[in-house]
Amino acid sequence: MTDHDRESSGNESPDAGDDHRPERVTDSGGSGGAGAVPTVGQRTDVSLRGPAELADSLPYLLGFYPDDSIVVVALHGERGRFGARIRMGIPDTDEGWQALAPQLAECLDATAQARGPRPDGAIVFLCQEPAEGESAGKEVMERFRPLIQRLRVACGELEMPVYEALCLSDGCYFSYCCPDPNCCHPDGMPLAAPGTSAMAAAATYAGVRVHGSLREMEKRFTALGPPFADQQERILDAVGAALVQRMLTAEGRRQLCDDTMALAGNLLGRFHRSISAAATQTAADAHDDGLLGHDEAAAMILGLQDRRTRDRAAEWMEGVDVSPALRLWRALARRCVGRYDGHAAALLALAGWVAWSGGDVATARVALGKALRADPDYLFAQLLHQACNEGLDPELLRRCMREERRLREAADSDDEPDPSWDTAP
């Protein structure tokens, strides 16, 4: 009996996150039966047999294709129901592999136990295209064999045997576990055409969205380059110099917040009214970039560095505001160029929050992961990232924000000054 005789089944849960630390991805579909695929009000069971179907299922498990990543999936029960997932960017060198393997195994075990029983096993995916000087995916597979072996040993020590480990590279999959050349040829087996598996059919039926590759998703939040960036950076310098005096007093900070929110409201309305019909994400983002002037972008980027202003902007979080708000925060994050790259943390955190609130968990994790790379100490992004990864309901935070808005509006109607403006932002 080979490892492929074991059926695996799963329920979809998107993932994304910081590249070089383990990314915890919890099940959103509960413990359920074998092959649960969560939908609104229903669940579809899908059984996956063999490495070809496992390889095809990966983008549906995470919500995107994980470039340059190692993914470990927990298995539960006799039929191998999918549980928690861990995704991590592959380290650039092999120096950290010795410590990486037990770290991933322990993180998977802890994540699974936080939500339910211990894993009964695991499946590993390693995704990377051939590097310069490598001619085929087989060379990638062999290069990472020591890492996979260390990971198999680490999982085995925690009584989570690795039933399958696949390398996905150069349009093929390679098995580290299967000795049968008819099933898993040593030179690799072609990956199935996207969207042709049982998992793809079930995901389509369930309305599960796959965003393409992780690299493509991150590009949508990446700062614009020259010559566009040069002009934006000069205007950020000029606007920043003009705002310094206003930020020195409580009244000045309060007025700056009001001005920023008024501008944000105008821009949100503009994004509401102007929806791109472009066929590609690149063209859609270019359309959104054209909706922002350099001065407007600079005023928003600098104004949203204030915590209270940012929290008010986060209240655009539901209903018809979700899509235009996400597009706006994403476009502003792309304007955080040059010396202002750290300022992107606020915009990326807002984008991650509105995406999570709107049900797009994959985009949320990508945005929040990039926010933490822009500023690892940015508390708003840290808290959102943790809550999103632990599978918490964003409605809990939405309720807090609605109540905060109600109290602020009540105070405004009574003309009561907000004492928090007497402290630094």
C-alpha positions as CSV (number, residue, x, y, z in Angstrom):
1,M,0.0,0.0,0.0
2,T,1.4,3.4,-1.0
3,D,0.7,6.7,0.6
4,H,-1.6,7.5,-2.3
5,D,-4.0,4.8,-1.2
6,R,-5.0,7.2,1.6
7,E,-7.9,9.5,0.6
8,S,-7.5,13.1,1.4
9,S,-10.3,15.7,1.6
10,G,-10.5,19.2,2.6
11,N,-12.4,22.4,3.2
12,E,-11.3,25.6,1.5
13,S,-9.6,28.3,3.5
14,P,-7.6,31.1,1.8
15,D,-4.2,32.0,2.9
16,A,-1.5,34.5,2.5
17,G,1.0,36.3,4.7
18,D,4.5,37.3,5.6
19,D,7.1,35.4,3.5
20,H,9.7,34.2,6.0
21,R,7.7,33.2,9.1
22,P,5.1,30.5,9.3
23,E,1.6,31.6,8.3
24,R,-1.2,30.0,10.2
25,V,-4.3,29.3,8.2
26,T,-7.3,28.0,10.2
27,D,-10.2,26.1,8.8
28,S,-13.3,28.2,8.3
29,G,-15.5,25.2,7.6
30,G,-15.5,23.6,11.0
31,S,-14.7,20.0,11.7
32,G,-17.3,18.6,9.4
33,G,-17.2,15.4,7.4
34,A,-14.7,14.4,4.9
35,G,-14.0,16.8,2.1
36,A,-16.1,19.7,3.4
37,V,-16.0,22.8,1.1
38,P,-17.6,25.7,2.9
39,T,-20.3,27.7,1.2
40,V,-23.0,30.0,2.3
41,G,-25.5,27.7,4.1
42,Q,-24.1,24.5,2.6
43,R,-21.1,22.3,2.3
44,T,-19.9,20.0,-0.5
45,D,-17.7,16.9,0.1
46,V,-14.8,16.3,-2.2
47,S,-12.5,13.3,-2.1
48,L,-9.0,13.7,-3.6
49,R,-7.2,10.6,-4.8
50,G,-3.6,10.7,-5.7
51,P,-0.9,13.4,-6.1
52,A,-2.4,14.8,-9.3
53,E,-5.6,15.9,-7.6
54,L,-3.7,17.0,-4.5
55,A,-1.5,19.2,-6.6
56,D,-4.5,20.7,-8.4
57,S,-6.3,21.4,-5.1
58,L,-3.6,23.6,-3.7
59,P,-4.8,27.0,-5.1
60,Y,-8.3,26.3,-3.8
61,L,-7.0,25.4,-0.4
62,L,-5.3,28.8,-0.1
63,G,-7.2,31.1,-2.4
64,F,-4.2,31.6,-4.6
65,Y,-1.1,29.8,-6.0
66,P,1.7,30.1,-3.5
67,D,4.9,31.1,-5.4
68,D,8.2,30.4,-3.7
69,S,6.4,28.8,-0.7
70,I,6.3,25.7,1.4
71,V,2.8,24.7,2.5
72,V,2.0,22.1,5.2
73,V,-1.6,20.8,5.6
74,A,-2.8,18.9,8.6
75,L,-4.8,15.7,8.1
76,H,-7.5,14.3,10.4
77,G,-9.2,11.0,10.7
78,E,-9.0,7.8,8.6
79,R,-10.0,9.6,5.4
80,G,-7.5,12.4,5.9
81,R,-9.8,15.4,6.2
82,F,-7.8,18.6,5.6
83,G,-7.3,20.8,8.7
84,A,-5.0,23.7,9.5
85,R,-2.6,25.0,6.9
86,I,0.8,26.6,7.3
87,R,2.4,28.6,4.5
88,M,5.9,30.1,4.6
89,G,8.2,31.7,2.0
90,I,11.1,29.4,1.2
91,P,14.3,30.8,2.7
92,D,16.9,32.1,0.2
93,T,19.6,29.9,1.6
94,D,19.8,26.5,3.2
95,E,21.4,27.7,6.4
96,G,18.1,27.9,8.2
97,W,16.6,24.6,7.1
98,Q,17.7,22.7,10.2
99,A,15.6,25.0,12.4
100,L,12.9,25.6,9.9
101,A,11.6,22.0,9.7
102,P,10.8,21.6,13.5
103,Q,9.4,25.1,13.6
104,L,6.9,24.4,10.8
105,A,5.9,21.0,12.4
106,E,5.4,22.6,15.8
107,C,3.4,25.5,14.4
108,L,1.1,23.1,12.4
109,D,0.5,21.0,15.5
110,A,-0.2,24.0,17.7
111,T,-2.5,25.6,15.2
112,A,-4.5,22.4,14.7
113,Q,-4.9,21.8,18.4
114,A,-6.0,25.4,19.0
115,R,-9.1,24.6,16.9
116,G,-9.6,20.9,17.6
117,P,-7.8,17.5,17.8
118,R,-4.2,16.9,17.0
119,P,-3.4,16.1,13.4
120,D,-3.1,12.5,12.4
121,G,-0.8,13.3,9.5
122,A,0.3,15.9,7.1
123,I,0.8,16.7,3.4
124,V,3.6,19.0,2.2
125,F,3.7,21.1,-0.9
126,L,6.8,22.9,-2.1
127,C,6.3,25.5,-4.9
128,Q,9.2,27.1,-6.8
129,E,10.2,27.6,-10.4
130,P,13.7,26.7,-11.6
131,A,16.3,29.2,-10.6
132,E,18.9,30.7,-13.0
133,G,21.1,27.8,-14.0
134,E,18.5,25.1,-13.4
135,S,17.0,23.6,-16.5
136,A,14.0,21.7,-15.1
137,G,11.7,21.2,-12.2
138,K,13.5,18.0,-11.2
139,E,16.6,20.0,-10.2
140,V,14.4,22.2,-8.0
141,M,12.9,19.0,-6.4
142,E,16.4,17.5,-5.7
143,R,17.7,20.8,-4.4
144,F,15.0,20.8,-1.7
145,R,15.1,17.1,-0.9
146,P,17.1,17.7,2.3
147,L,14.6,20.3,3.6
148,I,11.7,17.9,2.9
149,Q,13.4,15.1,4.6
150,R,14.0,17.2,7.7
151,L,10.4,18.2,7.7
152,R,9.2,14.6,7.4
153,V,11.4,13.7,10.4
154,A,10.1,16.7,12.4
155,C,6.5,15.8,11.7
156,G,7.2,12.1,12.5
157,E,8.6,13.1,15.9
158,L,5.3,14.8,16.7
159,E,3.4,11.7,15.5
160,M,2.2,13.5,12.3
161,P,3.5,11.3,9.5
162,V,3.8,13.0,6.1
163,Y,1.7,10.9,3.8
164,E,2.7,12.9,0.7
165,A,5.2,15.6,-0.1
166,L,5.0,17.2,-3.6
167,C,7.3,19.6,-5.4
168,L,5.4,21.8,-7.9
169,S,7.7,23.3,-10.5
170,D,8.0,23.9,-14.2
171,G,4.5,22.7,-14.9
172,C,5.0,19.4,-13.2
173,Y,4.6,17.7,-9.9
174,F,7.3,15.5,-8.3
175,S,6.7,13.2,-5.3
176,Y,9.2,12.8,-2.5
177,C,7.2,9.8,-1.1
178,C,5.8,7.7,-4.0
179,P,8.1,5.0,-5.4
180,D,5.7,4.0,-8.2
181,P,7.0,5.4,-11.6
182,N,3.6,4.9,-13.2
183,C,2.0,7.2,-10.6
184,C,4.9,9.6,-10.0
185,H,7.6,9.4,-12.6
186,P,11.0,10.5,-11.3
187,D,11.2,13.1,-14.1
188,G,7.9,14.5,-13.0
189,M,4.3,14.3,-14.1
190,P,2.4,17.2,-15.9
191,L,0.1,19.2,-13.8
192,A,-3.6,19.0,-14.8
193,A,-5.0,21.9,-16.7
194,P,-6.4,24.5,-14.2
195,G,-10.0,24.0,-13.3
196,T,-10.4,20.4,-14.5
197,S,-10.4,18.5,-11.1
198,A,-13.2,17.6,-8.8
199,M,-11.9,20.2,-6.3
200,A,-12.1,22.9,-9.0
201,A,-15.7,21.9,-9.9
202,A,-16.7,22.0,-6.2
203,A,-15.0,25.3,-5.6
204,T,-16.7,26.8,-8.6
205,Y,-20.0,25.5,-7.4
206,A,-19.3,26.9,-3.9
207,G,-18.3,30.3,-5.2
208,V,-14.7,30.0,-3.9
209,R,-12.5,32.6,-5.7
210,V,-8.9,31.9,-6.6
211,H,-6.8,35.1,-7.1
212,G,-4.0,33.8,-9.3
213,S,-0.5,33.7,-7.8
214,L,0.8,35.2,-4.6
215,R,3.2,37.2,-6.6
216,E,0.4,38.7,-8.7
217,M,-1.6,39.6,-5.6
218,E,1.4,41.3,-3.9
219,K,2.1,43.3,-7.0
220,R,-1.2,45.1,-6.7
221,F,0.0,46.5,-3.4
222,T,3.5,47.3,-4.5
223,A,4.7,50.9,-4.8
224,L,4.8,52.4,-8.3
225,G,8.2,52.9,-10.0
226,P,9.9,55.8,-11.7
227,P,9.3,58.2,-13.3
228,F,5.8,58.4,-11.7
229,A,7.3,57.7,-8.3
230,D,9.7,60.6,-8.5
231,Q,7.1,63.2,-8.8
232,Q,4.9,61.6,-6.1
233,E,7.9,61.6,-3.7
234,R,8.6,65.3,-4.3
235,I,4.9,66.2,-3.6
236,L,4.9,64.0,-0.4
237,D,7.9,66.1,0.7
238,A,6.1,69.4,0.0
239,V,2.8,68.3,1.6
240,G,4.6,66.9,4.6
241,A,6.4,70.2,5.2
242,A,3.1,72.1,5.0
243,L,1.4,69.8,7.6
244,V,4.1,70.0,10.3
245,Q,2.8,73.2,11.9
246,R,-0.8,71.9,11.9
247,M,0.2,68.8,13.8
248,L,1.8,70.7,16.7
249,T,-1.5,71.6,18.4
250,A,-4.6,69.6,19.4
251,E,-6.9,71.9,17.4
252,G,-4.6,71.5,14.3
253,R,-4.6,67.7,14.6
254,R,-8.4,67.7,14.9
255,Q,-8.8,69.9,11.9
256,L,-6.4,67.8,9.9
257,C,-8.3,64.7,10.7
258,D,-11.6,66.4,9.5
259,D,-9.9,67.6,6.3
260,T,-8.4,64.1,5.6
261,M,-11.8,62.4,6.2
262,A,-13.6,64.9,4.0
263,L,-11.0,64.2,1.2
264,A,-11.4,60.5,1.8
265,G,-15.1,60.8,1.4
266,N,-14.8,62.6,-1.9
267,L,-12.3,60.0,-3.2
268,L,-14.5,57.1,-2.1
269,G,-17.4,58.6,-4.0
270,R,-15.1,59.0,-7.0
271,F,-14.1,55.3,-6.8
272,H,-17.8,54.4,-6.4
273,R,-18.7,56.1,-9.6
274,S,-15.8,55.1,-11.7
275,I,-15.5,51.3,-12.1
276,S,-13.1,49.9,-14.5
277,A,-14.2,47.5,-17.2
278,A,-10.6,46.3,-17.8
279,A,-10.1,42.7,-18.5
280,T,-6.9,42.4,-16.4
281,Q,-6.0,43.4,-12.9
282,T,-3.0,45.4,-14.2
283,A,-5.3,47.5,-16.3
284,A,-7.9,47.9,-13.5
285,D,-5.2,49.1,-11.2
286,A,-3.9,51.6,-13.8
287,H,-7.5,52.9,-14.0
288,D,-7.6,53.4,-10.3
289,D,-4.2,55.1,-10.3
290,G,-5.6,57.6,-12.7
291,L,-8.3,58.5,-10.3
292,L,-5.9,60.0,-7.8
293,G,-3.9,63.2,-8.1
294,H,-0.4,63.5,-6.6
295,D,-1.6,66.1,-4.1
296,E,-4.6,64.1,-3.1
297,A,-2.6,61.0,-2.6
298,A,0.0,62.8,-0.5
299,A,-2.6,64.4,1.7
300,M,-4.3,61.0,2.3
301,I,-1.1,59.1,2.9
302,L,0.2,61.6,5.5
303,G,-3.2,62.2,7.1
304,L,-3.8,58.5,7.7
305,Q,-0.6,58.2,9.7
306,D,-2.7,59.5,12.6
307,R,-4.2,56.7,14.5
308,R,-7.6,58.3,15.1
309,T,-7.9,59.4,11.5
310,R,-7.1,55.8,10.4
311,D,-9.6,54.3,12.7
312,R,-12.3,56.6,11.3
313,A,-11.4,55.6,7.8
314,A,-11.7,51.9,8.8
315,E,-15.4,52.5,9.4
316,W,-15.9,52.2,5.6
317,M,-16.0,48.4,6.1
318,E,-19.3,46.9,4.8
319,G,-21.9,46.9,2.2
320,V,-21.4,49.0,-0.9
321,D,-18.3,50.6,0.6
322,V,-16.2,47.5,0.6
323,S,-15.1,47.3,-3.0
324,P,-14.3,51.1,-3.6
325,A,-12.6,51.3,-0.2
326,L,-10.3,48.4,-1.0
327,R,-9.5,49.9,-4.4
328,L,-8.8,53.3,-2.8
329,W,-6.5,51.9,0.0
330,R,-4.7,49.7,-2.5
331,A,-4.1,52.6,-4.9
332,L,-2.8,54.8,-2.0
333,A,-0.5,52.0,-0.9
334,R,1.0,52.1,-4.4
335,R,1.8,55.8,-3.9
336,C,4.0,55.1,-0.8
337,V,7.2,55.5,-2.8
338,G,10.8,56.0,-2.0
339,R,11.5,57.2,1.5
340,Y,7.7,56.9,2.3
341,D,7.6,53.1,1.9
342,G,7.1,52.7,5.6
343,H,4.0,54.9,5.4
344,A,2.3,52.1,3.4
345,A,1.7,50.1,6.7
346,A,-1.4,52.2,7.5
347,L,-2.9,51.9,3.9
348,L,-2.1,48.2,3.7
349,A,-3.7,47.6,7.1
350,L,-6.8,49.4,6.0
351,A,-6.9,47.4,2.8
352,G,-6.4,44.1,4.8
353,W,-9.2,45.1,7.2
354,V,-11.8,46.0,4.5
355,A,-10.9,42.8,2.5
356,W,-11.3,40.7,5.6
357,S,-14.5,42.4,6.6
358,G,-15.8,41.9,3.0
359,G,-15.0,38.1,3.1
360,D,-11.9,38.2,0.9
361,V,-9.6,36.5,3.4
362,A,-6.8,35.7,0.9
363,T,-6.4,39.4,-0.1
364,A,-6.6,40.4,3.6
365,R,-3.7,38.1,4.5
366,V,-1.6,39.4,1.6
367,A,-2.2,43.0,2.5
368,L,-1.6,42.5,6.2
369,G,1.5,40.5,5.6
370,K,2.9,43.4,3.4
371,A,1.9,45.9,6.1
372,L,4.0,44.0,8.6
373,R,6.9,43.9,6.2
374,A,6.6,47.7,5.8
375,D,6.5,48.2,9.6
376,P,6.8,45.0,11.8
377,D,5.7,47.0,14.9
378,Y,2.5,48.4,13.4
379,L,0.0,47.3,16.1
380,F,-3.2,47.7,14.0
381,A,-1.8,45.3,11.4
382,Q,-0.5,42.9,14.0
383,L,-3.9,42.5,15.7
384,L,-5.8,42.2,12.4
385,H,-3.3,39.6,11.1
386,Q,-3.6,37.5,14.2
387,A,-7.4,37.7,14.2
388,C,-7.6,36.9,10.6
389,N,-5.3,33.9,10.8
390,E,-7.1,32.6,13.9
391,G,-10.4,32.5,12.0
392,L,-12.2,35.1,14.2
393,D,-15.4,36.7,13.0
394,P,-14.8,40.2,11.7
395,E,-18.3,41.1,12.9
396,L,-16.9,41.4,16.4
397,L,-14.7,44.3,15.3
398,R,-17.4,45.8,13.1
399,R,-19.6,46.1,16.2
400,C,-16.9,47.9,18.1
401,M,-16.4,50.4,15.2
402,R,-20.1,51.0,14.8
403,E,-20.3,51.8,18.5
404,E,-17.3,54.1,18.3
405,R,-18.9,55.9,15.5
406,R,-22.1,56.3,17.4
407,L,-20.3,57.7,20.4
408,R,-18.3,60.1,18.3
409,E,-21.4,61.4,16.4
410,A,-23.2,61.8,19.7
411,A,-20.3,63.8,21.1
412,D,-20.2,65.9,18.0
413,S,-23.9,66.7,18.3
414,D,-23.3,67.9,21.8
415,D,-20.3,70.0,20.8
416,E,-18.1,68.2,23.3
417,P,-14.4,68.3,22.6
418,D,-12.6,65.0,22.3
419,P,-9.9,64.9,25.0
420,S,-7.8,62.4,23.1
421,W,-6.7,65.2,20.7
422,D,-4.7,66.7,23.6
423,T,-2.3,63.8,23.2
424,A,0.2,63.1,20.5
425,P,-1.2,61.0,17.5
